């Protein structure tokens, strides 16, 4: 029971809520249905709003700034991840768990193809796309057969690592402009630190779950919501993915020789995006 007079004590978990018995292979540290009978994990659900909002913003920016379709598709993929994760944490049903996990692989396949197809022939680019498709399909089949989340997590980590190291290689070998490289390195570093910070909080949430639950019950709601570390993982992951998407947009613009048509903007010094130089909103902002 909470010791703070202005807080709301956590009720005992009621067991099953509106969505019935859990069918997912994973259940997180947040206690189920203690906030609402209609939402299994309230904080883990709502925090996906950051992921969805940034993905939608990326889609809009890609369209209005006339970036390549690959970036629209990538952002749409990560929006689907956010929606799937929202539904998964809200229901704890297996089908929505898959809608959370599998799009992470598929969305990452697009930037994988993009960075590894640079400067390749059309034939090699097509073959690379086929190889990535077969790899993603194989990983999906293996994961669905064994239903072990470690398989999905390892596959996602490998894909993400491949894209990251290939991108860094392209910065070092293909980008000569010092100012451009500075912006790219800043974006990558902030993105990596943000992502790894979220990962660290997620690991704490897993390994110190009983301690965190006790602390949350001690302070009550809503202050206890701040100790839902998997929710912070969603927020920081959303930010980290956004930084990386913007970095890939800028890298691609430079690699295909359109650097002079675009400008790299840091809103408030921390929020980057790629804009056309003749963008009317940008001109109005700078006047």
Order of alpha helices (4+ residues) and beta strands (2+ residues): alpha-alpha-alpha-alpha-alpha-alpha-alpha-alpha-alpha-beta-beta-alpha
